[in-house]
Amino acid sequence: MALASFLSGQFFSFFMLFVLVLFHEAAHAVTAICFKWKVSKLTLLPFGGQLEVNRILNKPVIEEMTVASSGPAFHILIHLMIVYNQPSFSYTDELYHLNLQLLFFNLLPVWPLDGGRIVYSIANLFFPFKKSVELTVLLSSLSLLIMLSYILGGLQIQRLLLYIFSRLYLSVLSEQASYT
């Protein structure tokens, strides 16, 4: 894949995406470590990253929300740096757009994305644990259904997006099964 990226002239774009995802996950890791959470593993996948910590659902709500928000906060910081500093290198526009795409994607209210974790944390402020999980799973499922119908209805079907959303949906179902 790296060779194909290099030959097609897209290597630097993939590199920027990789670095953004790496720093996004590092923001989660640093925040978790500040709360004395045990970070066991950081995995970078072709479509994102995943930080494994010791039982996030047993942590105080404010800690969960802060750790979940730290990845998107990194993207907001990068956005502000680009907008206010206006750097002038040849890939500034592409970095700007990749960063915003990652920000908005991660804020989708779908478990296990950051937006889904934030929704879960907010629900936990008002409802007992089981109800919070049920509401998060319901909102995740509805969000995925809306996104999937939009993709299938108005846009060309893209296998990668279908794969990502189906994996997220399976993750939602798995999460629901383990807590209900």
C-alpha positions, -999 to 999 in steps of 0.1 A, spaced: 0 0 0 28 24 8 44 17 -26 11 23 -44 6 55 -23 41 67 -33 37 58 -70 3 76 -71 17 107 -55 -5 102 -24 21 90 0 24 123 18 -14 124 22 -15 90 38 15 100 60 -4 131 72 -35 110 80 -13 85 98 3 112 119 -30 129 127 -45 95 139 -13 88 159 -15 121 177 -53 118 182 -47 85 200 -17 99 218 -40 127 232 -63 100 245 -33 81 260 -18 111 277 -51 121 292 -58 86 304 -24 84 320 -30 118 337 -60 101 354 -37 72 363 -55 48 340 -35 18 329 -30 21 291 -23 -14 278 -22 -10 241 -24 15 213 -33 1 179 -33 19 146 -56 4 120 -60 13 83 -92 32 92 -83 47 126 -68 39 159 -78 22 192 -65 28 227 -70 0 251 -73 9 288 -84 -9 319 -122 -10 319 -132 25 308 -168 19 319 -158 17 356 -142 51 356 -158 83 369 -179 100 343 -159 132 342 -127 111 335 -145 91 308 -158 123 291 -124 140 294 -105 111 279 -130 107 251 -129 144 244 -92 147 243 -88 132 208 -113 157 192 -97 185 213 -64 177 195 -81 182 162 -97 215 173 -62 227 184 -47 218 150 -77 235 133 -71 267 153 -33 266 147 -39 264 109 -66 291 109 -48 316 130 -12 309 120 -19 304 83 11 282 76 23 283 41 34 249 31 21 230 0 -1 206 20 -17 231 43 -52 228 27 -50 190 26 -39 189 63 -68 213 71 -94 191 54 -80 158 67 -80 172 102 -116 184 100 -127 151 85 -112 132 113 -127 156 139 -162 152 125 -160 115 119 -148 109 155 -176 131 169 -203 109 153 -226 96 181 -216 60 174 -200 37 199 -170 31 200 -161 64 184 -154 94 206 -188 109 200 -204 76 212 -183 76 243 -192 112 250 -229 104 245 -225 75 269 -208 97 295 -236 123 293 -262 96 296 -244 83 327 -249 117 343 -286 113 342 -293 75 341 -282 43 357 -255 23 340 -277 -2 321 -300 26 308 -270 46 297 -257 16 277 -291 10 262 -295 47 252 -260 48 237 -266 16 217 -300 29 205 -285 63 194 -255 45 178 -278 22 159 -301 50 147 -271 71 137 -256 42 117 -290 36 101 -293 72 90 -258 74 77 -262 41 58 -294 52 42 -278 84 32 -248 65 17 -271 41 -1 -296 66 -12 -278 96 -25 -242 87 -30 -223 60 -49 -218 29 -27 -183 29 -14 -171 -4 -1 -147 12 24 -175 32 41 -198 3 42 -170 -18 57 -163 8 84 -199 13 93 -206 -24 94 -176 -29 117 -188 -1 139 -223 -16 140 -209 -50 150 -190 -32 177 -222 -16 190 -239 -50 190 -210 -66 209 -210 -38 234 -247 -42 240 -244 -79 244 -217 -76 270 -236 -52 292 -272 -63 290 
